[in-house]
Amino acid sequence: MGFLLRIWRGSPDPPRFRAVRQLYRIVNIINSPEARGRGLLRRWLSERQLAQFDAFNFFDVIGCQTAKRYRIYYATAANVEELDKGGHPLMRYCFVPTGNLVPGDVMLAQKIALETDELAALELANKFQPSPQRLA
Amino acid sequence: MATQIVMDHTGDRRHQFDPQNASELAEAEKRFMELTGVGFTAAARTATGETIKVASFDPTAKETVFFPRLVGG
């Protein structure tokens, strides 16, 4: 911040300074942990999952062992729901990687787990009734 | 170049290596063993885009993602 103030004081051109500040802010946003996690997740989603994620901030995966459908929401806990054939939530699961990861990373780990070792992931998950706001 | 992506609180750490370079390859294999040894899961994608778990170091994998052990939340 001190660096920016020094530029501000010495700048004969405030609009240029504002542009630099805006650029600095954009670069910070692009390089934030959350943005990096989101970017990695987007690269690993299938075409269909990516379209769904961009539209709704969640995506569906098919469990590799039971062929059940799960919906993974943009969050870091209790964000996985098992869906019935009509797309209604049956059960909510909470299983997350350790280490305070950002939402994109958590979601990617959950996707990989359900697509490669579904039953092991569900075995360690805590289970809840689906949240009322998502039941509609 | 191949990449190993290790998830952490900053988003991730990326390690690039040249599979044709013996010392870089050895370092990548060592990293793989260390991470999976402490509970990380390694995953890669097939040519068709399918996600697969990687149980042993694959020098031909273009991109491998590592995430920490899963726990019930």
Backbone of each chain as ProteinMPNN parsed JSONL, in Angstrom:
{"seq_chain_A": "MGFLLRIWRGSPDPPRFRAVRQLYRIVNIINSPEARGRGLLRRWLSERQLAQFDAFNFFDVIGCQTAKRYRIYYATAANVEELDKGGHPLMRYCFVPTGNLVPGDVMLAQKIALETDELAALELANKFQPSPQRLA", "coords_chain_A": {"N_chain_A": [[0.823, -1.211, 0.0], [1.965, 1.228, 0.789], [3.729, 1.579, -1.251], [1.978, 2.127, -3.364], [0.936, 4.566, -2.477], [3.177, 6.199, -2.638], [3.524, 6.271, -5.383], [1.171, 7.565, -6.02], [1.515, 10.106, -4.851], [3.617, 11.061, -6.344], [2.629, 11.097, -8.832], [1.881, 12.746, -11.814], [-0.354, 12.311, -13.119], [-3.302, 11.482, -12.353], [-5.47, 9.864, -13.504], [-4.01, 7.879, -14.804], [-2.809, 6.677, -12.633], [-5.061, 5.687, -11.357], [-5.806, 3.761, -13.193], [-3.647, 2.011, -13.004], [-3.998, 1.174, -10.38], [-6.441, -0.139, -10.597], [-5.72, -2.214, -12.311], [-3.921, -3.542, -10.65], [-5.684, -4.415, -8.699], [-7.278, -6.18, -10.18], [-5.394, -8.115, -10.937], [-4.787, -9.13, -8.426], [-7.232, -10.293, -7.746], [-7.489, -12.264, -9.726], [-5.355, -13.902, -9.054], [-6.053, -14.843, -6.577], [-6.438, -17.281, -3.946], [-8.986, -18.49, -4.059], [-9.834, -17.959, -6.687], [-7.879, -19.33, -8.089], [-8.391, -21.958, -7.297], [-10.95, -22.259, -8.334], [-10.383, -22.015, -11.04], [-8.771, -24.274, -11.513], [-10.601, -26.317, -10.946], [-12.5, -25.869, -13.003], [-11.044, -26.578, -15.244], [-10.899, -29.294, -14.932], [-13.426, -30.3, -15.089], [-15.963, -32.102, -16.903], [-17.273, -31.379, -20.184], [-20.044, -31.109, -20.016], [-20.451, -30.907, -17.241], [-19.092, -28.543, -16.783], [-20.62, -26.641, -18.161], [-22.934, -26.757, -16.649], [-21.959, -25.955, -14.154], [-21.091, -23.342, -14.688], [-23.518, -22.16, -15.188], [-25.116, -22.619, -12.887], [-23.562, -22.812, -10.588], [-23.171, -25.266, -9.444], [-22.555, -28.778, -9.984], [-23.225, -32.012, -11.477], [-22.32, -35.354, -10.656], [-21.671, -38.768, -11.558], [-21.736, -41.58, -9.61], [-19.102, -43.934, -9.475], [-19.444, -46.576, -8.732], [-22.11, -47.187, -8.023], [-23.637, -45.869, -9.844], [-25.262, -43.843, -9.052], [-26.592, -40.487, -8.879], [-24.996, -37.506, -7.985], [-24.986, -34.235, -6.595], [-22.825, -31.532, -6.542], [-22.269, -28.746, -4.696], [-21.168, -25.265, -4.725], [-19.182, -24.824, -2.238], [-17.62, -25.449, 0.96], [-18.262, -27.401, 2.756], [-20.568, -29.973, 3.737], [-21.825, -30.14, 1.206], [-22.595, -31.888, -0.727], [-25.03, -33.656, -2.45], [-27.125, -36.488, -2.733], [-29.076, -37.463, -5.446], [-32.421, -38.304, -6.509], [-34.071, -40.149, -9.194], [-35.655, -38.216, -10.29], [-34.308, -35.937, -9.813], [-34.477, -34.902, -7.289], [-33.299, -34.132, -3.994], [-32.005, -36.725, -1.928], [-30.316, -37.348, 0.146], [-27.836, -35.741, 2.14], [-24.356, -35.198, 2.076], [-21.294, -34.929, 3.884], [-18.054, -34.702, 3.252], [-14.708, -33.942, 3.186], [-11.523, -32.724, 1.949], [-8.628, -32.574, 4.063], [-7.063, -29.595, 5.446], [-7.969, -26.933, 5.034], [-8.904, -26.082, 2.41], [-9.728, -24.207, -0.578], [-13.029, -23.512, -2.003], [-13.205, -24.454, -4.752], [-11.148, -26.362, -4.936], [-11.962, -28.182, -2.97], [-14.35, -29.087, -4.101], [-13.374, -30.291, -6.439], [-11.847, -32.37, -5.386], [-13.925, -33.843, -4.221], [-15.413, -34.525, -6.47], [-13.537, -36.161, -7.856], [-13.255, -38.187, -5.965], [-15.861, -39.327, -5.883], [-16.117, -40.196, -8.489], [-14.134, -42.048, -8.75], [-13.798, -43.641, -6.484], [-16.234, -44.161, -5.079], [-17.729, -45.5, -2.975], [-15.959, -45.65, -0.836], [-15.626, -42.951, -0.26], [-18.223, -42.258, 0.552], [-18.469, -43.818, 2.766], [-16.895, -42.657, 4.726], [-18.14, -40.273, 4.997], [-20.141, -37.807, 6.717], [-23.63, -37.928, 7.248], [-26.647, -36.276, 6.344], [-30.045, -35.035, 6.496], [-31.439, -33.679, 3.501], [-31.094, -30.149, 2.853], [-33.803, -27.881, 3.548], [-34.191, -25.67, 1.797], [-33.168, -26.545, -0.564], [-34.848, -28.501, -1.338], [-37.015, -27.946, -2.93]], "CA_chain_A": [[0.0, 0.0, 0.0], [2.874, 2.365, 0.828], [4.261, 1.684, -2.608], [0.952, 2.793, -4.17], [0.83, 5.965, -2.037], [4.328, 6.92, -3.189], [3.223, 6.519, -6.803], [0.084, 8.553, -6.05], [2.042, 11.445, -4.546], [4.525, 11.488, -7.399], [2.031, 10.979, -10.155], [1.278, 13.934, -12.4], [-1.453, 11.854, -13.962], [-4.182, 10.643, -11.528], [-6.18, 8.802, -14.225], [-3.103, 6.752, -15.048], [-2.657, 5.999, -11.344], [-6.288, 4.915, -11.111], [-5.761, 2.587, -14.082], [-2.676, 1.073, -12.415], [-4.621, 0.609, -9.182], [-7.473, -1.067, -11.075], [-5.002, -3.373, -12.82], [-3.392, -4.213, -9.462], [-6.817, -5.085, -8.052], [-7.686, -7.304, -11.039], [-4.365, -9.165, -10.83], [-4.97, -9.747, -7.11], [-8.435, -11.14, -7.784], [-7.202, -13.42, -10.581], [-4.394, -14.78, -8.377], [-6.482, -15.204, -5.225], [-6.581, -18.728, -3.786], [-10.31, -18.928, -4.5], [-9.869, -17.937, -8.15], [-7.018, -20.416, -8.565], [-9.133, -23.2, -7.08], [-12.052, -22.291, -9.3], [-9.792, -22.247, -12.362], [-8.357, -25.683, -11.597], [-11.824, -27.118, -11.026], [-13.121, -25.698, -14.319], [-10.253, -27.321, -16.226], [-11.057, -30.738, -14.745], [-14.813, -30.708, -15.291], [-16.34, -32.486, -18.265], [-17.962, -30.291, -20.894], [-21.407, -31.005, -19.473], [-20.345, -30.398, -15.869], [-18.655, -27.146, -16.839], [-21.775, -25.82, -18.552], [-23.831, -26.724, -15.484], [-21.305, -25.164, -13.108], [-21.117, -21.928, -15.081], [-24.893, -21.657, -15.135], [-25.794, -22.761, -11.586], [-22.602, -22.909, -9.481], [-23.063, -26.653, -8.977], [-22.511, -29.728, -11.109], [-23.595, -33.373, -11.101], [-21.393, -36.435, -10.999], [-22.235, -40.115, -11.448], [-20.878, -42.445, -8.798], [-18.492, -44.963, -10.327], [-19.803, -47.94, -8.337], [-23.563, -47.409, -7.944], [-24.258, -45.078, -10.927], [-26.156, -42.824, -8.489], [-26.23, -39.117, -9.266], [-24.713, -36.605, -6.862], [-24.83, -32.826, -6.978], [-21.805, -30.879, -5.716], [-22.495, -27.297, -4.666], [-19.989, -24.434, -4.476], [-19.038, -24.619, -0.794], [-16.513, -26.26, 1.483], [-18.722, -28.42, 3.709], [-21.961, -30.429, 3.597], [-22.227, -29.573, -0.091], [-22.837, -32.949, -1.711], [-26.344, -34.269, -2.279], [-27.504, -37.606, -3.609], [-30.356, -37.124, -6.087], [-33.191, -39.426, -7.045], [-34.169, -40.095, -10.663], [-36.327, -36.976, -10.666], [-33.439, -34.804, -9.498], [-34.742, -34.401, -5.941], [-32.274, -34.604, -3.054], [-32.366, -37.811, -1.026], [-29.412, -37.348, 1.302], [-26.735, -34.775, 2.013], [-23.108, -35.771, 2.595], [-20.182, -34.028, 4.159], [-16.698, -35.267, 3.296], [-13.849, -32.881, 2.643], [-10.087, -32.936, 2.164], [-8.081, -31.792, 5.179], [-6.128, -28.543, 5.049], [-8.568, -25.619, 4.747], [-8.814, -25.788, 0.983], [-10.74, -23.291, -1.125], [-14.174, -24.286, -2.511], [-12.936, -25.148, -6.019], [-10.327, -27.543, -4.65], [-12.804, -29.143, -2.237], [-15.291, -29.68, -5.059], [-12.641, -31.17, -7.353], [-11.517, -33.586, -4.628], [-15.17, -34.603, -4.066], [-15.722, -35.102, -7.802], [-12.605, -37.271, -8.123], [-13.569, -39.279, -5.038], [-17.104, -39.999, -6.287], [-15.948, -40.801, -9.807], [-13.105, -43.104, -8.766], [-13.867, -44.505, -5.297], [-17.474, -43.638, -4.506], [-18.171, -46.104, -1.715], [-15.015, -45.265, 0.218], [-15.928, -41.561, 0.102], [-19.491, -42.207, 1.288], [-18.3, -44.508, 4.044], [-16.345, -41.764, 5.744], [-18.913, -39.021, 5.03], [-21.265, -37.619, 7.626], [-24.86, -37.885, 6.443], [-27.699, -35.406, 6.871], [-31.214, -34.857, 5.63], [-31.204, -32.548, 2.59], [-31.538, -28.85, 3.394], [-35.142, -27.556, 3.042], [-34.2, -24.718, 0.68], [-32.807, -27.215, -1.808], [-35.803, -29.571, -1.596], [-38.066, -27.543, -3.875]], "C_chain_A": [[0.856, 1.26, 0.0], [3.462, 2.647, -0.541], [3.271, 2.451, -3.497], [0.826, 4.272, -3.792], [1.975, 6.797, -2.603], [4.1, 7.238, -4.662], [2.182, 7.638, -6.919], [0.631, 9.966, -5.855], [2.88, 11.965, -5.71], [3.873, 11.522, -8.777], [1.444, 12.299, -10.648], [-0.018, 13.573, -13.136], [-2.387, 10.911, -13.166], [-4.962, 9.58, -12.308], [-5.289, 7.588, -14.497], [-2.908, 5.952, -13.748], [-3.88, 5.126, -11.066], [-6.292, 3.641, -11.962], [-4.804, 1.533, -13.522], [-3.294, 0.379, -11.208], [-5.677, -0.44, -9.567], [-6.83, -2.368, -11.568], [-4.478, -4.222, -11.662], [-4.502, -5.019, -8.79], [-7.241, -6.323, -8.862], [-6.69, -8.459, -10.917], [-4.504, -9.894, -9.501], [-6.151, -10.694, -7.103], [-8.152, -12.416, -8.572], [-6.296, -14.418, -9.86], [-4.828, -15.186, -6.982], [-6.61, -16.725, -5.134], [-7.917, -19.239, -4.316], [-10.393, -18.986, -6.035], [-9.012, -19.061, -8.725], [-7.728, -21.768, -8.43], [-10.258, -23.362, -8.087], [-11.531, -22.614, -10.709], [-9.383, -23.706, -12.539], [-9.579, -26.578, -11.743], [-12.408, -27.056, -12.437], [-12.364, -26.513, -15.379], [-10.487, -28.828, -16.136], [-12.5, -31.212, -14.937], [-15.021, -31.173, -16.734], [-17.089, -31.309, -18.889], [-19.345, -30.029, -20.286], [-21.384, -30.42, -18.049], [-19.964, -28.921, -15.864], [-19.82, -26.218, -17.197], [-22.733, -25.665, -17.371], [-23.253, -25.831, -14.388], [-21.352, -23.673, -13.441], [-22.517, -21.329, -14.964], [-25.443, -21.611, -13.712], [-24.871, -22.783, -10.365], [-22.637, -24.266, -8.774], [-22.931, -27.529, -10.206], [-22.822, -31.118, -10.582], [-22.495, -34.352, -11.485], [-22.123, -37.762, -10.833], [-21.249, -40.975, -10.665], [-20.387, -43.623, -9.605], [-18.954, -46.371, -9.97], [-21.307, -48.203, -8.326], [-24.316, -46.737, -9.089], [-25.295, -44.094, -10.372], [-25.659, -41.442, -8.888], [-26.068, -38.262, -8.009], [-24.569, -35.189, -7.409], [-23.846, -32.176, -6.005], [-21.986, -29.368, -5.834], [-21.206, -26.55, -4.344], [-19.925, -24.079, -2.995], [-17.912, -25.521, -0.316], [-16.964, -27.305, 2.498], [-20.192, -28.739, 3.457], [-22.563, -29.985, 2.265], [-22.47, -30.624, -1.167], [-24.202, -33.573, -1.433], [-26.502, -35.431, -3.248], [-28.892, -37.285, -4.161], [-31.099, -38.391, -6.51], [-33.328, -39.251, -8.567], [-34.842, -38.82, -11.163], [-35.512, -35.736, -10.367], [-33.689, -34.203, -8.125], [-33.72, -34.965, -4.959], [-32.799, -35.676, -2.095], [-31.569, -37.732, 0.269], [-28.317, -36.321, 1.051], [-25.502, -35.374, 2.695], [-22.089, -34.676, 2.87], [-18.897, -34.836, 4.254], [-15.796, -34.286, 2.561], [-12.38, -33.266, 2.807], [-9.616, -32.097, 3.35], [-7.275, -30.611, 4.621], [-6.729, -27.22, 4.649], [-8.44, -25.216, 3.283], [-9.947, -24.859, 0.542], [-11.861, -24.122, -1.782], [-13.888, -25.064, -3.806], [-12.135, -26.421, -5.809], [-11.148, -28.615, -3.941], [-13.737, -29.859, -3.215], [-14.594, -30.639, -6.014], [-12.277, -32.474, -6.646], [-12.766, -34.457, -4.47], [-15.567, -35.266, -5.386], [-14.838, -36.325, -8.081], [-12.959, -38.467, -7.242], [-14.813, -40.042, -5.499], [-16.946, -40.714, -7.627], [-14.922, -41.939, -9.821], [-13.202, -44.071, -7.586], [-15.067, -44.098, -4.45], [-17.778, -44.193, -3.113], [-17.243, -45.758, -0.553], [-15.3, -43.842, 0.678], [-17.194, -41.494, 0.951], [-19.354, -42.842, 2.67], [-17.778, -43.566, 5.122], [-17.168, -40.469, 5.895], [-19.902, -39.003, 6.186], [-22.507, -37.397, 6.779], [-25.919, -37.052, 7.144], [-28.917, -35.503, 5.963], [-30.923, -33.668, 4.713], [-31.754, -31.259, 3.175], [-32.872, -28.461, 2.764], [-35.116, -26.635, 1.826], [-33.829, -25.364, -0.637], [-33.822, -28.299, -2.185], [-36.782, -29.228, -2.707], [-37.819, -28.061, -5.278]], "O_chain_A": [[0.542, 2.236, -0.681], [3.662, 3.797, -0.932], [3.669, 3.311, -4.282], [0.635, 5.127, -4.656], [1.783, 7.947, -2.997], [4.433, 8.324, -5.135], [2.278, 8.522, -7.771], [0.273, 10.895, -6.579], [2.857, 13.156, -6.022], [4.492, 11.926, -9.761], [0.606, 12.9, -9.975], [-0.685, 14.44, -13.702], [-2.28, 9.69, -13.287], [-5.106, 8.467, -11.804], [-5.732, 6.441, -14.434], [-2.85, 4.722, -13.763], [-3.762, 3.99, -10.607], [-6.726, 2.581, -11.51], [-5.089, 0.336, -13.553], [-3.146, -0.829, -11.024], [-5.783, -1.491, -8.935], [-7.316, -3.465, -11.291], [-4.573, -5.449, -11.682], [-4.292, -6.156, -8.367], [-7.526, -7.377, -8.295], [-7.079, -9.622, -10.809], [-4.361, -11.115, -9.436], [-6.082, -11.776, -6.519], [-8.524, -13.511, -8.151], [-6.442, -15.629, -10.027], [-4.052, -15.814, -6.262], [-6.864, -17.385, -6.141], [-7.976, -20.294, -4.948], [-10.944, -19.928, -6.605], [-9.375, -19.672, -9.73], [-7.671, -22.606, -9.33], [-10.491, -24.447, -8.62], [-12.144, -23.372, -11.46], [-9.622, -24.301, -13.59], [-9.591, -27.492, -12.568], [-12.772, -28.088, -13.001], [-12.971, -27.067, -16.295], [-10.304, -29.554, -17.113], [-12.754, -32.416, -14.944], [-14.352, -30.707, -17.657], [-17.483, -30.37, -18.199], [-19.748, -28.885, -20.076], [-22.192, -29.557, -17.706], [-20.454, -28.145, -15.043], [-19.981, -25.148, -16.608], [-23.27, -24.585, -17.127], [-23.974, -25.047, -13.771], [-21.621, -22.844, -12.572], [-22.677, -20.142, -14.677], [-26.159, -20.674, -13.359], [-25.348, -22.773, -9.23], [-22.183, -24.39, -7.637], [-23.165, -27.084, -11.329], [-22.699, -31.376, -9.385], [-21.83, -34.194, -12.508], [-23.076, -37.864, -10.061], [-20.075, -41.078, -11.022], [-21.156, -44.245, -10.337], [-18.872, -47.273, -10.803], [-21.736, -49.326, -8.591], [-25.502, -47.001, -9.289], [-26.113, -43.568, -11.126], [-24.482, -41.245, -9.192], [-26.897, -38.298, -7.1], [-24.097, -34.977, -8.526], [-24.018, -32.263, -4.789], [-21.872, -28.792, -6.916], [-20.273, -27.113, -3.772], [-20.561, -23.12, -2.561], [-17.324, -26.266, -1.101], [-16.13, -28.025, 3.048], [-20.96, -27.882, 3.019], [-23.696, -29.505, 2.223], [-22.545, -30.311, -2.355], [-24.49, -33.97, -0.304], [-26.081, -35.375, -4.403], [-29.781, -36.878, -3.413], [-30.487, -39.411, -6.827], [-32.768, -38.32, -9.146], [-34.635, -38.395, -12.3], [-35.952, -34.617, -10.627], [-33.183, -33.124, -7.816], [-33.318, -36.124, -5.066], [-33.886, -35.549, -1.531], [-32.086, -38.013, 1.35], [-27.925, -36.067, -0.088], [-25.605, -35.981, 3.761], [-22.035, -33.653, 2.189], [-18.68, -35.565, 5.222], [-16.098, -33.86, 1.447], [-12.033, -34.041, 3.699], [-10.159, -31.022, 3.604], [-6.859, -30.63, 3.463], [-6.061, -26.434, 3.977], [-7.931, -24.142, 2.964], [-10.978, -24.748, 1.205], [-11.662, -25.299, -2.081], [-14.297, -26.219, -3.93], [-12.413, -27.444, -6.434], [-11.051, -29.8, -4.26], [-13.893, -31.079, -3.162], [-15.148, -31.681, -6.365], [-12.383, -33.553, -7.228], [-12.679, -35.68, -4.573], [-16.001, -36.418, -5.411], [-15.325, -37.379, -8.488], [-12.965, -39.61, -7.7], [-14.815, -41.273, -5.503], [-17.588, -41.739, -7.859], [-14.847, -42.701, -10.784], [-12.734, -45.206, -7.682], [-14.938, -43.744, -3.278], [-18.052, -43.433, -2.184], [-17.694, -45.592, 0.58], [-15.225, -43.551, 1.872], [-17.245, -40.769, 1.945], [-20.037, -42.451, 3.617], [-18.168, -43.662, 6.286], [-16.925, -39.673, 6.803], [-20.432, -40.039, 6.586], [-22.449, -36.76, 5.727], [-26.074, -37.108, 8.364], [-28.841, -35.981, 4.831], [-30.223, -32.74, 5.119], [-32.749, -31.266, 3.9], [-33.069, -28.681, 1.569], [-35.93, -26.795, 0.916], [-34.123, -24.825, -1.704], [-33.684, -28.943, -3.225], [-37.321, -30.123, -3.356], [-38.616, -27.805, -6.18]]}, "seq_chain_B": "MATQIVMDHTGDRRHQFDPQNASELAEAEKRFMELTGVGFTAAARTATGETIKVASFDPTAKETVFFPRLVGG", "coords_chain_B": {"N_chain_B": [[6.446, -30.734, -21.236], [5.481, -31.882, -18.013], [3.058, -31.713, -15.35], [2.716, -31.502, -11.843], [0.191, -31.0, -9.612], [-0.479, -29.691, -6.561], [-2.853, -29.5, -4.178], [-3.484, -26.874, -1.873], [-3.82, -24.475, 0.882], [-3.429, -22.128, -0.468], [-4.629, -22.388, -2.84], [-3.225, -23.908, -4.967], [-0.059, -25.63, -5.423], [2.287, -25.738, -8.022], [4.259, -28.018, -9.837], [6.485, -28.305, -12.326], [7.889, -30.565, -14.669], [10.321, -32.091, -16.819], [9.707, -34.92, -18.553], [11.654, -36.221, -20.005], [13.981, -35.662, -18.833], [16.192, -37.065, -16.683], [16.881, -36.461, -13.978], [14.959, -34.609, -13.211], [12.721, -36.164, -13.526], [13.148, -38.122, -11.599], [12.959, -36.556, -9.333], [10.291, -35.791, -9.494], [9.072, -38.268, -9.192], [9.871, -38.861, -6.614], [8.529, -36.843, -5.232], [5.925, -37.624, -5.732], [5.852, -40.05, -4.314], [6.309, -39.159, -1.722], [4.088, -37.488, -1.23], [1.832, -39.202, -1.609], [2.5, -40.958, 0.323], [1.97, -39.622, 2.688], [-0.721, -39.526, 2.684], [-2.011, -38.168, 0.626], [-4.165, -38.158, -2.239], [-3.692, -39.141, -5.555], [-4.571, -38.101, -8.806], [-5.446, -38.404, -12.262], [-6.185, -37.578, -15.714], [-7.656, -39.392, -18.362], [-7.12, -39.81, -21.935], [-9.647, -39.538, -22.947], [-10.85, -37.895, -21.181], [-11.739, -38.956, -18.853], [-11.704, -39.309, -15.31], [-9.157, -40.644, -13.312], [-7.851, -42.551, -10.578], [-4.519, -42.525, -9.405], [-2.285, -44.913, -8.627], [0.391, -45.514, -8.637], [3.482, -43.927, -9.557], [3.292, -42.301, -12.651], [5.116, -41.757, -15.368], [4.276, -40.81, -17.794], [2.061, -39.266, -17.497], [0.448, -36.254, -18.153], [-0.647, -34.342, -16.495], [-1.035, -34.34, -13.084], [-3.079, -34.389, -10.283], [-3.023, -33.691, -6.828], [-4.667, -34.31, -3.835], [-5.39, -33.654, -0.346], [-5.939, -36.076, 2.316], [-9.246, -37.389, 2.644], [-11.863, -36.542, 4.889], [-14.639, -37.101, 7.118], [-16.948, -34.482, 7.341]], "CA_chain_B": [[6.502, -30.605, -19.779], [4.372, -32.447, -17.24], [2.814, -30.902, -14.156], [2.097, -32.063, -10.645], [-0.545, -29.922, -8.948], [-0.736, -30.101, -5.179], [-3.809, -28.575, -3.551], [-3.206, -26.384, -0.523], [-4.671, -23.341, 1.261], [-3.227, -21.012, -1.401], [-5.198, -22.826, -4.118], [-2.391, -25.071, -5.269], [1.349, -25.445, -5.814], [2.504, -26.473, -9.278], [5.637, -28.443, -10.076], [6.633, -28.769, -13.7], [9.113, -31.325, -14.908], [10.493, -32.633, -18.163], [9.806, -36.39, -18.416], [12.856, -36.721, -20.696], [15.132, -35.322, -17.998], [16.229, -38.111, -15.653], [16.907, -35.942, -12.604], [13.636, -34.017, -12.935], [11.781, -37.287, -13.419], [13.378, -38.735, -10.287], [12.425, -35.642, -8.33], [8.832, -35.883, -9.577], [8.678, -39.552, -8.611], [10.078, -38.725, -5.164], [7.42, -36.004, -4.74], [4.733, -38.483, -5.774], [5.924, -41.022, -3.217], [6.178, -38.438, -0.446], [2.71, -37.007, -1.053], [0.911, -40.323, -1.399], [2.909, -41.57, 1.588], [1.35, -38.922, 3.819], [-2.18, -39.594, 2.591], [-2.607, -37.474, -0.524], [-4.657, -38.968, -3.351], [-3.254, -38.638, -6.863], [-5.529, -38.391, -9.878], [-5.091, -37.9, -13.6], [-7.27, -37.741, -16.678], [-7.313, -40.162, -19.559], [-7.267, -39.054, -23.186], [-11.077, -39.288, -23.184], [-11.336, -36.953, -20.174], [-12.186, -39.681, -17.668], [-10.833, -39.126, -14.152], [-8.702, -41.916, -12.729], [-6.942, -42.491, -9.445], [-3.2, -43.015, -9.801], [-1.731, -45.59, -7.457], [1.852, -45.474, -8.693], [3.971, -42.825, -10.394], [3.178, -42.52, -14.093], [5.944, -40.727, -16.012], [3.654, -40.325, -19.033], [0.902, -38.419, -17.184], [0.703, -34.834, -18.434], [-1.056, -33.533, -15.342], [-1.495, -35.13, -11.946], [-3.552, -33.556, -9.171], [-2.936, -34.336, -5.511], [-5.445, -33.642, -2.785], [-5.147, -34.276, 0.965], [-6.834, -37.137, 2.791], [-10.636, -36.986, 2.878], [-12.422, -36.86, 6.213], [-16.041, -36.717, 7.279], [-16.986, -33.094, 7.817]], "C_chain_B": [[5.274, -31.252, -19.141], [4.235, -31.638, -15.946], [2.207, -31.743, -13.043], [1.469, -30.888, -9.884], [-0.953, -30.398, -7.558], [-1.665, -29.075, -4.533], [-3.316, -28.157, -2.168], [-4.039, -25.13, -0.261], [-4.494, -22.132, 0.335], [-3.928, -21.283, -2.744], [-4.462, -24.088, -4.54], [-0.939, -24.647, -5.494], [1.56, -26.294, -7.059], [3.979, -26.781, -9.479], [5.717, -28.986, -11.496], [7.927, -29.562, -13.827], [9.115, -31.862, -16.343], [10.668, -34.147, -18.038], [11.038, -36.988, -19.098], [14.118, -36.472, -19.877], [15.156, -36.243, -16.774], [16.17, -37.548, -14.235], [15.555, -35.305, -12.235], [12.593, -35.116, -12.743], [11.913, -37.954, -12.047], [12.801, -37.868, -9.178], [10.896, -35.713, -8.294], [8.338, -37.191, -8.943], [8.804, -39.513, -7.091], [8.917, -37.926, -4.55], [6.135, -36.826, -4.681], [4.716, -39.425, -4.569], [5.713, -40.335, -1.867], [4.723, -38.036, -0.194], [1.747, -38.163, -0.791], [1.233, -41.04, -0.081], [2.287, -40.894, 2.8], [-0.17, -38.776, 3.628], [-2.822, -38.832, 1.446], [-3.096, -38.508, -1.545], [-4.181, -38.321, -4.641], [-4.27, -39.033, -7.913], [-5.04, -37.776, -11.177], [-6.301, -38.081, -14.501], [-6.782, -38.548, -17.86], [-7.506, -39.277, -20.787], [-8.729, -38.704, -23.456], [-11.674, -38.341, -22.141], [-11.839, -37.617, -18.912], [-11.184, -39.475, -16.526], [-10.44, -40.483, -13.58], [-7.79, -41.644, -11.536], [-5.606, -43.087, -9.88], [-2.529, -43.61, -8.567], [-0.203, -45.578, -7.45], [2.281, -44.414, -9.707], [3.903, -43.193, -11.877], [3.954, -41.42, -14.817], [5.323, -40.156, -17.276], [2.477, -39.386, -18.76], [1.259, -36.948, -17.385], [0.403, -33.976, -17.212], [-1.587, -34.461, -14.254], [-1.895, -34.174, -10.834], [-3.466, -34.359, -7.88], [-3.84, -33.581, -4.547], [-5.278, -34.389, -1.466], [-6.221, -35.313, 1.32], [-8.244, -36.604, 3.029], [-11.057, -37.397, 4.281], [-13.903, -36.485, 6.222], [-16.105, -35.33, 7.883], [-18.104, -32.849, 8.807]], "O_chain_B": [[4.168, -31.171, -19.675], [5.173, -30.971, -15.512], [1.321, -32.569, -13.263], [2.144, -29.911, -9.56], [-1.678, -31.381, -7.408], [-1.293, -27.914, -4.365], [-2.804, -28.97, -1.4], [-4.872, -24.757, -1.088], [-5.314, -21.215, 0.352], [-3.821, -20.482, -3.672], [-5.004, -25.192, -4.48], [-0.639, -23.475, -5.722], [1.076, -27.422, -7.145], [4.838, -25.914, -9.312], [5.095, -29.996, -11.825], [8.926, -29.261, -13.173], [8.074, -32.052, -16.971], [11.663, -34.61, -17.48], [11.424, -38.121, -18.81], [15.186, -37.0, -20.186], [14.254, -36.202, -15.937], [15.479, -38.102, -13.38], [15.075, -35.442, -11.11], [11.7, -35.005, -11.904], [10.916, -38.304, -11.417], [12.23, -38.372, -8.211], [10.283, -35.697, -7.226], [7.32, -37.213, -8.252], [7.964, -40.054, -6.371], [8.394, -38.282, -3.494], [5.365, -36.743, -3.724], [3.697, -39.574, -3.894], [5.03, -40.86, -0.987], [4.196, -38.217, 0.904], [0.943, -38.108, 0.14], [0.361, -41.644, 0.543], [2.097, -41.535, 3.835], [-0.817, -37.996, 4.327], [-4.044, -38.843, 1.303], [-2.514, -39.583, -1.691], [-4.256, -37.103, -4.801], [-4.773, -40.157, -7.916], [-4.325, -36.775, -11.189], [-7.31, -38.661, -14.102], [-5.642, -38.406, -18.304], [-7.99, -38.149, -20.69], [-9.024, -37.703, -24.109], [-12.86, -38.018, -22.202], [-12.313, -36.942, -17.998], [-9.972, -39.468, -16.746], [-11.284, -41.359, -13.39], [-7.063, -40.651, -11.494], [-5.576, -44.052, -10.644], [-2.243, -42.909, -7.596], [0.42, -45.627, -6.39], [1.519, -44.058, -10.605], [4.387, -44.244, -12.299], [3.5, -40.277, -14.874], [5.782, -39.132, -17.783], [1.949, -38.775, -19.689], [2.256, -36.464, -16.849], [1.109, -33.007, -16.93], [-2.484, -35.268, -14.496], [-1.144, -33.263, -10.486], [-3.792, -35.546, -7.844], [-3.78, -32.355, -4.459], [-5.053, -35.6, -1.454], [-7.27, -35.389, 0.681], [-8.419, -35.503, 3.551], [-10.664, -38.448, 4.789], [-14.353, -35.656, 5.431], [-15.389, -35.035, 8.84], [-18.262, -31.73, 9.294]]}, "name": "protein", "num_of_chains": 2, "seq": "MGFLLRIWRGSPDPPRFRAVRQLYRIVNIINSPEARGRGLLRRWLSERQLAQFDAFNFFDVIGCQTAKRYRIYYATAANVEELDKGGHPLMRYCFVPTGNLVPGDVMLAQKIALETDELAALELANKFQPSPQRLAMATQIVMDHTGDRRHQFDPQNASELAEAEKRFMELTGVGFTAAARTATGETIKVASFDPTAKETVFFPRLVGG"}
